[in-house]
Amino acid sequence: MDNLGFFCFYLDMSQFILAIETSTRRGEAAVSVDGTVLNVRPLDTDGKRHAQTLVTEIDAMLAESSLRKQDCRAVAISIGPGSFTGLRVGVVFAKTLAYALGCKVVAVDTFLALAAACPNTLDHVAVVSDAQRSGLFVAEYKRQSDRTWQREGKIEIVPTRAWCEIANQRSELSDAPLAVIGPNVAKLTDQLAACNVLGEEYHSPTANTIATLGEQLFEQLATDDYWQLEPFYLRKSAAEEKWDAAHSNET
């Protein structure tokens, strides 16, 4: 490779996507260049401390990868459903960093990231997560002809027991049991006896997949607005609902 070729290669390698996943207690960050994830770094396991560790861990990860913040093409952020606190911290950090660096911000559906990490043998999967109050966040995804995944319908909150009963019935009537993944699935194994509950490695979203999907969205120009982007909560947290109830009669 001549000097000019090496220089162009170095420029390409310096342009990267930064991915952040804070929707669960297992937070991660990753960097990706031209579709290849170069580095993945775990954040503190306590979701409440993601805010304290994001800056130092990302600085360390970029230093390890010989990358500079100013060469970031976009910040890809997992937007939920997931932990209220973790999502809020991650989204605010991603928006602030992208704005400060003058790069793009890309929102990635957390459930899509879970589906995209499924085994190649699966073409249909249900993703579930704890919505608390005896409920689940649920969405189904199907693999398309180009091998990408697409959500069918909306992400919904449904009663846990009722959904598990329906999922079992569908599995019993189908040629293949319904595949189920997600952060809450381990607690539901006994209630989903007829379903194909995937192993632990499919229970949590990863920054690796957020980086891959984020880079794809960036290349498709599917970026988001700094000022409009919000975490995907679907409903308010219990604390916010209590506050609303306590102040509902105030004028």
TORLOSE-239446 format. One line per field, with one value per residue: x, z, y of N, C-alpha, C in turn. Coordinates in nm, 2 decimals, padded with zeros to 4 digits. Each point is the difference from the previous one (the first is absolute). Example, Ala and Ser with C-alpha at 12.3 -4.5 7.8 and 13.67 -1.06 7.14 Angstrom:
2
n.X	(01.32	-00.04)
n.Z	(00.78	-00.07)
n.Y	(-00.57	00.11)
ca.X	(-00.09	00.09)
ca.Z	(00.00	00.00)
ca.Y	(00.12	00.11)
c.X	(00.09	-00.08)
c.Z	(00.00	00.08)
c.Y	(00.12	00.11)
% end
This chain:
251
n.X	(00.08	-00.03	00.08	-00.04	00.01	00.12	00.02	-00.05	00.08	00.10	-00.03	-00.02	00.11	00.03	-00.08	-00.06	-00.07	-00.05	00.00	-00.12	00.01	-00.10	-00.06	00.11	00.00	00.01	00.06	00.01	00.12	-00.01	00.11	-00.05	00.08	-00.07	-00.10	00.12	-00.04	00.07	-00.09	-00.01	-00.06	00.00	-00.12	-00.01	-00.01	00.02	-00.12	-00.02	00.11	-00.08	-00.06	00.04	-00.04	-00.11	00.03	00.03	-00.10	-00.07	00.05	00.00	-00.12	-00.02	00.06	-00.06	-00.10	00.07	-00.11	-00.03	-00.05	00.08	00.04	-00.08	-00.06	-00.03	-00.09	00.01	-00.13	00.00	-00.12	00.01	-00.09	-00.01	00.11	-00.09	00.06	00.03	-00.12	-00.05	00.08	-00.02	-00.13	-00.01	00.07	-00.07	-00.11	00.05	00.05	-00.11	-00.07	00.07	-00.01	-00.12	-00.03	-00.05	-00.12	00.01	-00.14	00.03	-00.10	-00.02	-00.13	00.01	00.08	-00.10	-00.10	00.07	00.01	-00.12	00.00	00.08	-00.02	-00.01	-00.12	-00.04	-00.01	-00.04	00.01	00.04	-00.05	00.05	-00.13	00.03	-00.05	00.07	00.08	-00.01	00.12	-00.07	00.08	-00.05	00.10	00.01	00.07	00.05	-00.04	00.03	-00.06	-00.06	-00.02	-00.13	-00.04	-00.08	-00.06	-00.07	00.09	-00.04	-00.08	00.02	-00.11	00.09	-00.09	-00.08	00.11	00.05	-00.13	-00.01	00.12	-00.04	-00.12	00.06	00.08	-00.11	-00.05	00.13	00.06	00.02	00.06	-00.07	00.09	00.05	00.03	00.10	00.02	-00.13	00.05	00.10	-00.07	-00.01	00.11	-00.04	-00.03	00.12	-00.06	-00.09	00.07	00.07	00.03	00.06	00.13	00.07	00.08	-00.13	00.04	00.12	-00.04	00.08	00.10	00.05	-00.12	00.00	00.13	-00.03	-00.11	00.07	00.10	-00.08	-00.06	00.12	00.03	-00.12	00.08	-00.02	00.04	00.02	-00.10	00.10	-00.08	-00.04	00.12	-00.08	00.03	-00.01	-00.09	-00.08	00.05	-00.05	00.11	00.01	00.12	00.01	-00.05	00.08	00.10	-00.04	-00.01	00.12	00.03	-00.08	-00.02	00.13	-00.02)
n.Z	(00.00	-00.09	00.01	-00.12	-00.04	00.07	-00.05	-00.12	00.02	00.04	-00.10	-00.08	00.05	-00.02	-00.11	00.11	00.04	00.09	00.07	00.05	00.09	00.05	-00.08	00.03	00.11	-00.10	00.03	-00.12	-00.05	-00.12	-00.07	-00.12	-00.09	-00.10	00.09	00.05	00.10	00.04	00.08	00.11	00.07	00.10	00.03	00.10	00.08	00.08	-00.06	00.13	-00.03	-00.10	00.06	00.10	-00.07	-00.07	00.05	00.12	00.00	-00.05	00.08	00.09	-00.04	-00.02	00.12	00.05	-00.07	00.06	00.06	-00.08	00.10	-00.05	00.00	00.10	-00.07	00.10	00.09	00.01	00.03	00.09	-00.06	00.01	00.07	00.13	00.08	00.07	00.11	-00.04	-00.05	00.10	00.08	-00.06	-00.01	00.12	00.04	-00.08	00.03	00.12	00.00	-00.07	00.08	00.11	-00.06	-00.02	00.06	-00.06	00.03	00.03	-00.01	00.09	-00.06	00.14	-00.02	-00.10	00.09	00.08	-00.09	-00.03	00.12	-00.05	00.03	-00.09	00.08	00.07	-00.03	00.12	00.07	00.12	00.02	00.12	00.08	00.12	00.00	00.10	00.12	00.00	-00.06	-00.13	-00.04	-00.10	-00.09	-00.12	-00.04	-00.13	-00.04	-00.07	-00.12	00.05	00.09	-00.03	00.12	00.00	00.07	00.05	-00.04	00.11	00.07	00.07	00.09	00.04	00.06	00.09	00.09	-00.05	-00.01	00.11	00.05	-00.06	00.05	00.11	-00.01	-00.04	00.10	00.07	-00.06	00.03	-00.12	00.04	00.12	00.05	-00.07	00.12	00.00	00.07	00.06	-00.02	-00.11	00.08	00.04	-00.13	00.01	00.13	-00.02	-00.06	00.07	-00.08	00.05	-00.09	00.13	-00.06	-00.01	00.11	-00.10	00.00	00.13	-00.04	-00.04	-00.10	00.04	-00.01	00.03	00.11	00.01	-00.02	00.07	00.09	-00.03	00.00	00.11	00.05	-00.06	00.06	00.06	00.08	00.01	00.12	00.04	00.03	-00.04	-00.10	-00.01	00.03	00.12	-00.04	00.07	-00.09	00.12	00.09	00.07	00.09	00.01	-00.13	-00.01	00.10	-00.06	-00.12	00.07	00.06	-00.12	-00.02	00.12	-00.03	00.02)
n.Y	(-00.12	00.10	00.12	00.03	-00.13	00.00	00.12	-00.04	-00.11	00.08	00.08	-00.11	-00.06	00.13	-00.03	00.02	-00.11	00.08	-00.11	00.03	-00.09	00.07	-00.09	-00.07	-00.08	-00.08	00.12	00.04	00.02	00.04	-00.03	00.06	-00.06	00.06	-00.01	00.03	-00.07	00.11	00.05	-00.07	00.09	-00.08	00.04	00.09	-00.11	00.11	-00.01	00.02	-00.07	-00.03	00.10	-00.07	-00.10	00.05	00.11	-00.05	-00.08	00.09	00.09	-00.09	-00.03	00.13	00.02	-00.11	00.06	00.08	00.03	00.11	00.07	00.09	-00.13	00.03	-00.10	-00.09	00.04	-00.13	00.02	-00.09	00.00	-00.13	-00.07	00.04	00.01	00.05	-00.03	-00.12	00.00	00.06	-00.07	-00.12	00.03	00.05	-00.10	-00.08	00.06	00.01	-00.12	-00.05	00.08	-00.04	-00.12	00.04	-00.12	-00.11	-00.01	-00.13	00.00	-00.10	-00.06	00.01	-00.01	00.09	00.06	-00.04	00.03	00.11	-00.02	-00.04	-00.13	-00.03	-00.10	00.11	00.00	-00.04	00.11	-00.03	00.14	-00.04	00.09	00.01	00.02	-00.09	00.00	-00.12	00.07	-00.01	00.05	00.00	-00.06	-00.02	-00.08	00.03	-00.10	00.10	00.02	00.12	-00.09	00.12	00.06	-00.03	00.11	-00.08	00.11	00.03	00.07	-00.10	00.05	-00.13	-00.05	-00.02	-00.03	00.10	00.08	-00.05	00.01	00.12	00.03	-00.07	00.05	00.12	-00.03	-00.04	00.11	00.03	00.00	00.13	-00.03	00.09	00.06	00.00	00.13	00.05	00.12	-00.02	-00.06	00.01	00.10	-00.01	-00.06	00.00	00.13	-00.02	-00.10	00.05	00.11	00.06	-00.01	00.10	-00.04	00.00	-00.05	-00.03	00.01	00.05	00.12	00.00	00.06	-00.12	-00.05	00.08	-00.04	-00.13	00.00	00.06	-00.08	-00.11	00.05	00.02	-00.12	-00.04	00.08	-00.10	00.13	00.04	00.07	00.07	00.09	-00.08	-00.06	-00.09	-00.05	-00.13	00.07	00.04	00.00	00.08	00.04	-00.09	00.06	00.00	-00.12	-00.03	00.06	-00.05	-00.12	00.02	00.04	-00.10	00.03	00.02	00.12)
ca.X	(-00.08	00.08	-00.03	-00.14	-00.09	00.00	-00.06	-00.15	-00.05	00.00	-00.12	-00.12	00.00	-00.02	-00.14	-00.07	-00.13	00.00	-00.13	-00.02	-00.11	-00.03	-00.14	-00.01	00.11	00.12	00.03	00.11	00.03	00.08	00.03	-00.01	00.05	-00.03	-00.07	00.07	00.01	00.14	00.02	-00.12	00.04	-00.11	-00.02	-00.03	-00.12	-00.11	-00.05	00.00	00.13	00.04	00.03	00.13	00.11	00.00	00.10	00.13	00.01	00.00	00.13	00.09	-00.02	00.05	00.15	00.05	-00.02	00.08	-00.10	-00.03	-00.14	-00.04	-00.02	-00.13	-00.09	-00.14	-00.02	-00.12	-00.04	-00.11	-00.10	-00.10	-00.03	00.11	00.00	-00.03	00.12	00.11	-00.03	00.00	00.15	00.06	-00.04	00.05	00.15	00.02	-00.04	00.09	00.13	-00.01	-00.01	00.13	00.10	-00.05	-00.02	-00.13	-00.05	-00.09	-00.07	-00.02	-00.10	00.07	-00.05	00.06	00.14	-00.01	-00.04	00.11	00.11	-00.05	00.06	-00.04	-00.10	-00.13	-00.06	-00.11	00.03	-00.07	00.09	-00.07	00.07	-00.08	-00.07	-00.04	-00.15	-00.05	-00.01	00.12	00.02	00.00	00.00	00.05	00.09	00.02	00.12	-00.04	00.08	00.14	00.05	-00.01	-00.12	-00.10	-00.10	-00.14	-00.09	00.06	00.04	-00.12	00.00	-00.10	00.01	00.10	-00.06	-00.08	00.08	00.07	-00.09	-00.02	00.12	00.00	-00.10	00.05	00.11	-00.05	-00.08	00.09	00.10	00.12	-00.04	00.03	00.13	-00.02	00.12	-00.01	00.05	-00.09	-00.04	00.05	-00.10	-00.12	00.03	-00.10	-00.12	00.00	00.05	-00.02	00.07	00.14	00.06	00.14	00.09	00.04	00.07	-00.10	-00.09	00.04	00.06	00.14	00.05	00.05	-00.11	-00.04	00.10	-00.02	-00.12	00.02	00.08	-00.09	-00.09	00.07	00.03	-00.13	-00.04	-00.11	00.05	-00.10	00.02	00.05	-00.10	-00.12	00.02	-00.03	-00.01	-00.13	-00.05	-00.13	-00.08	00.08	00.05	-00.09	00.02	-00.06	-00.14	-00.04	00.01	-00.11	-00.12	00.00	-00.02	-00.11	-00.10	00.06	-00.04)
ca.Z	(00.00	-00.01	00.11	-00.02	00.03	00.14	00.06	-00.02	00.08	00.14	00.01	00.01	00.13	00.11	00.01	00.07	00.07	00.14	00.04	00.15	00.04	00.14	00.03	00.11	00.10	-00.07	-00.10	-00.09	-00.11	-00.11	-00.12	-00.12	-00.12	-00.12	00.03	00.09	00.14	00.04	00.14	00.08	00.14	00.10	00.10	00.14	-00.01	00.07	-00.09	00.05	00.00	-00.14	-00.02	00.06	-00.06	-00.14	-00.05	00.02	-00.08	-00.14	-00.02	00.01	-00.12	-00.12	00.01	-00.03	-00.14	-00.07	-00.07	00.06	00.01	-00.11	-00.13	00.01	-00.11	00.06	00.12	-00.01	00.13	00.02	00.06	00.08	00.14	00.10	00.12	-00.01	00.03	-00.09	-00.13	00.01	00.01	-00.13	-00.10	00.02	-00.02	-00.14	-00.06	00.04	-00.06	-00.14	-00.02	00.03	-00.10	-00.13	-00.08	00.00	00.11	-00.06	00.10	-00.04	00.07	00.08	-00.04	-00.13	00.02	00.06	-00.11	-00.10	00.06	00.00	-00.09	-00.14	-00.03	00.04	-00.09	00.07	00.14	00.09	00.09	00.12	00.11	00.11	00.00	00.14	00.02	-00.06	-00.15	-00.09	-00.13	-00.10	-00.14	-00.08	-00.11	-00.10	-00.09	-00.14	-00.11	-00.01	00.13	00.11	00.08	00.00	00.10	-00.04	00.09	00.10	00.13	00.09	00.14	00.01	00.12	-00.01	00.00	-00.12	-00.12	00.01	-00.04	-00.15	-00.07	00.00	-00.09	-00.13	-00.02	00.00	-00.12	-00.11	-00.03	00.08	00.11	00.00	00.07	00.09	00.05	00.07	00.13	00.10	-00.04	00.09	00.10	-00.06	-00.06	00.04	-00.06	-00.15	-00.02	-00.14	-00.09	-00.01	00.08	-00.03	00.11	00.07	-00.09	-00.08	00.09	00.02	-00.12	00.01	-00.07	-00.13	-00.10	-00.01	-00.09	-00.14	-00.05	00.00	-00.13	-00.11	00.00	-00.04	-00.14	-00.06	00.04	00.10	00.12	00.09	00.04	00.14	00.09	00.00	00.04	00.14	00.02	-00.03	00.13	-00.02	00.11	00.10	00.10	00.12	00.08	-00.07	00.02	00.14	00.01	-00.07	00.08	00.12	-00.04	-00.10	00.05	00.02	-00.11)
ca.Y	(00.12	00.12	00.09	00.06	-00.10	-00.02	00.12	-00.01	-00.11	00.06	00.09	-00.08	-00.06	00.10	00.04	-00.11	00.01	-00.03	-00.06	00.00	-00.09	00.01	-00.03	-00.10	00.02	-00.04	00.10	-00.02	00.09	-00.06	00.08	-00.08	00.07	-00.07	-00.12	-00.08	00.04	00.00	00.00	00.00	00.03	00.00	00.11	-00.05	-00.09	00.06	00.09	00.13	00.06	00.02	00.14	00.02	-00.08	00.02	00.09	-00.06	-00.13	00.03	00.06	-00.11	-00.09	00.06	00.00	-00.14	-00.03	00.11	00.08	00.13	00.03	00.09	-00.08	-00.08	00.03	00.00	-00.07	-00.09	-00.02	-00.09	00.10	-00.07	00.01	-00.05	00.07	00.15	00.07	-00.03	00.06	00.14	00.04	-00.03	00.09	00.14	00.00	-00.02	00.13	00.10	-00.03	00.02	00.14	00.06	-00.04	00.04	-00.12	-00.04	-00.09	-00.10	-00.08	-00.14	-00.07	-00.10	-00.13	-00.04	-00.04	-00.13	-00.09	-00.01	-00.09	-00.13	-00.09	00.01	-00.10	00.06	00.10	00.07	00.00	00.09	00.06	00.05	00.07	00.03	00.13	00.01	00.00	-00.12	00.03	-00.02	00.06	-00.11	00.03	-00.11	00.04	-00.10	00.02	00.03	-00.08	00.05	-00.04	00.09	-00.02	00.11	-00.02	-00.02	00.07	00.09	-00.06	00.02	-00.05	-00.10	-00.08	-00.11	-00.14	-00.02	-00.01	-00.13	-00.10	00.01	-00.04	-00.14	-00.05	00.01	-00.09	-00.13	-00.01	00.03	-00.10	00.03	00.09	00.14	00.03	00.11	00.05	00.13	00.01	-00.05	-00.13	-00.10	-00.01	-00.05	-00.14	-00.09	00.04	-00.02	-00.13	-00.05	00.09	-00.02	00.11	-00.01	00.00	00.13	00.09	00.08	00.07	00.14	00.06	00.03	00.12	-00.05	00.00	00.14	00.07	-00.05	00.06	00.15	00.03	-00.02	00.11	00.12	-00.01	00.03	00.14	-00.01	00.05	00.07	00.14	00.02	00.06	-00.08	-00.13	-00.04	-00.15	-00.06	-00.05	-00.05	00.06	00.06	-00.08	00.00	00.12	00.11	-00.01	00.04	00.15	00.05	-00.03	00.09	00.14	00.01	00.09	00.13	00.10)
c.X	(00.09	-00.04	-00.14	-00.10	-00.01	-00.07	-00.15	-00.06	-00.01	-00.12	-00.12	-00.01	-00.03	-00.15	-00.08	-00.14	00.02	-00.14	-00.01	-00.13	-00.02	-00.14	-00.02	00.12	00.13	00.03	00.12	00.02	00.09	00.03	00.01	00.06	-00.03	-00.06	00.07	00.01	00.14	00.01	-00.14	00.04	-00.12	00.00	-00.03	-00.13	-00.12	-00.05	00.00	00.13	00.05	00.05	00.15	00.11	00.01	00.12	00.14	00.02	00.01	00.14	00.10	-00.01	00.05	00.15	00.05	-00.01	00.07	-00.10	-00.02	-00.15	-00.04	-00.01	-00.13	-00.09	-00.14	00.01	-00.13	-00.04	-00.12	-00.11	-00.12	-00.10	00.11	-00.01	-00.02	00.13	00.11	-00.03	00.02	00.15	00.06	-00.04	00.05	00.15	00.02	-00.03	00.10	00.13	00.00	-00.01	00.13	00.11	-00.05	-00.03	-00.15	-00.04	-00.10	-00.06	-00.02	-00.10	00.07	-00.05	00.05	00.14	00.00	-00.03	00.12	00.11	-00.04	00.07	-00.05	-00.11	-00.14	-00.05	-00.11	00.02	-00.09	00.10	-00.09	00.09	-00.10	-00.05	-00.05	-00.15	-00.07	-00.02	00.13	00.00	00.01	00.00	00.05	00.07	00.01	00.12	-00.05	00.09	00.14	00.07	00.00	-00.13	-00.09	-00.11	-00.14	-00.09	00.08	00.06	-00.12	00.03	-00.12	00.01	00.08	-00.07	-00.08	00.09	00.07	-00.10	-00.03	00.13	00.01	-00.10	00.05	00.11	-00.05	-00.07	00.09	00.09	00.13	-00.04	00.05	00.14	-00.02	00.14	-00.03	00.04	-00.08	-00.02	00.04	-00.11	-00.13	00.01	-00.11	-00.14	-00.01	00.05	-00.01	00.08	00.15	00.07	00.15	00.09	00.04	00.07	-00.09	-00.09	00.02	00.05	00.14	00.04	00.05	-00.11	-00.05	00.09	-00.03	-00.13	00.01	00.07	-00.09	-00.10	00.07	00.03	-00.13	-00.05	-00.11	00.05	-00.11	00.04	00.04	-00.11	-00.12	00.01	-00.02	00.00	-00.14	-00.04	-00.14	-00.10	00.09	00.04	-00.10	00.02	-00.07	-00.16	-00.05	00.00	-00.12	-00.13	-00.01	-00.03	-00.12	-00.10	00.04	-00.04	00.12)
c.Z	(00.00	00.12	-00.01	00.04	00.15	00.07	-00.01	00.09	00.15	00.02	00.01	00.14	00.11	00.02	00.06	00.05	00.14	00.04	00.15	00.03	00.15	00.04	00.11	00.10	-00.06	-00.11	-00.08	-00.09	-00.10	-00.11	-00.12	-00.11	-00.12	00.02	00.09	00.14	00.04	00.15	00.07	00.15	00.09	00.09	00.13	-00.01	00.07	-00.10	00.05	-00.01	-00.14	-00.03	00.05	-00.08	-00.15	-00.05	00.01	-00.08	-00.15	-00.04	00.00	-00.13	-00.12	00.00	-00.04	-00.15	-00.09	-00.08	00.08	00.00	-00.12	-00.13	00.01	-00.11	00.06	00.14	-00.01	00.15	00.01	00.07	00.08	-00.09	00.09	00.12	-00.01	00.03	-00.10	-00.14	00.01	00.00	-00.14	-00.11	00.02	-00.03	-00.15	-00.07	00.03	-00.07	-00.15	-00.04	00.02	-00.11	-00.14	-00.09	00.01	00.12	-00.07	00.11	-00.05	00.09	00.08	-00.03	-00.13	00.02	00.06	-00.11	-00.09	00.05	00.01	-00.09	-00.15	-00.04	00.03	-00.10	00.07	00.15	00.08	00.10	00.12	00.10	00.11	00.00	00.14	00.01	-00.07	-00.15	-00.07	-00.11	-00.10	-00.14	-00.08	-00.12	-00.10	-00.09	-00.14	-00.10	-00.01	00.13	00.11	00.07	00.00	00.11	-00.06	00.10	00.10	00.12	00.10	00.14	00.02	00.13	-00.01	-00.02	-00.12	-00.12	00.00	-00.05	-00.15	-00.07	00.01	-00.09	-00.15	-00.03	-00.02	-00.14	-00.13	-00.03	00.08	00.12	-00.01	00.07	00.08	00.06	00.08	00.14	00.11	-00.02	00.10	00.11	-00.05	-00.05	00.04	-00.06	-00.15	-00.04	-00.14	-00.10	-00.01	00.06	-00.03	00.12	00.04	-00.09	-00.08	00.09	00.01	-00.13	00.02	-00.08	-00.14	-00.10	-00.02	-00.10	-00.15	-00.05	-00.01	-00.13	-00.12	-00.02	-00.05	-00.15	-00.08	00.03	00.09	00.13	00.07	00.04	00.15	00.09	00.02	00.06	00.15	00.01	-00.02	00.13	-00.02	00.11	00.10	00.11	00.12	00.08	-00.07	00.01	00.14	00.01	-00.07	00.08	00.12	-00.04	-00.10	00.04	00.02	-00.12	-00.03)
c.Y	(00.12	00.09	00.06	-00.10	-00.02	00.12	-00.01	-00.11	00.05	00.09	-00.08	-00.06	00.09	00.04	-00.12	00.04	-00.04	-00.05	-00.01	-00.08	00.01	-00.03	-00.10	00.04	-00.03	00.10	-00.03	00.12	-00.07	00.10	-00.09	00.08	-00.09	-00.14	-00.10	00.06	-00.02	-00.03	00.00	00.01	-00.01	00.12	-00.06	-00.08	00.06	00.11	00.15	00.07	00.01	00.14	00.03	-00.07	00.02	00.08	-00.07	-00.13	00.03	00.06	-00.11	-00.09	00.07	00.01	-00.13	-00.02	00.11	00.09	00.13	00.03	00.08	-00.07	-00.09	00.04	00.02	-00.07	-00.08	-00.03	-00.10	00.08	-00.08	-00.08	-00.05	00.08	00.15	00.08	-00.02	00.06	00.15	00.05	-00.02	00.10	00.14	00.01	-00.01	00.13	00.11	-00.02	00.03	00.15	00.07	-00.03	00.04	-00.11	-00.03	-00.09	-00.10	-00.08	-00.14	-00.07	-00.12	-00.15	-00.05	-00.05	-00.14	-00.10	-00.02	-00.09	-00.14	-00.10	00.01	-00.10	00.05	00.11	00.08	-00.02	00.10	00.05	00.05	00.06	00.03	00.14	00.03	00.00	-00.12	00.02	-00.03	00.10	-00.11	00.05	-00.12	00.05	-00.11	00.03	00.02	-00.08	00.05	-00.03	00.10	-00.03	00.12	-00.04	-00.02	00.07	00.09	-00.08	00.04	-00.05	-00.09	-00.07	-00.12	-00.14	-00.02	-00.02	-00.14	-00.11	00.00	-00.05	-00.15	-00.06	00.01	-00.10	-00.14	-00.03	00.02	-00.11	00.01	00.09	00.14	00.03	00.13	00.04	00.13	00.00	-00.07	-00.15	-00.11	-00.02	-00.07	-00.14	-00.10	00.03	-00.02	-00.14	-00.05	00.08	-00.04	00.12	-00.01	00.02	00.14	00.10	00.09	00.08	00.15	00.06	00.04	00.13	-00.04	00.01	00.14	00.08	-00.04	00.06	00.15	00.04	-00.01	00.11	00.13	00.00	00.03	00.14	00.00	00.05	00.08	00.14	00.01	00.04	-00.08	-00.14	-00.03	-00.15	-00.05	-00.07	-00.07	00.05	00.07	-00.10	00.00	00.12	00.12	-00.01	00.03	00.15	00.06	-00.01	00.10	00.14	00.02	00.10	00.15	00.09	00.09)
% end
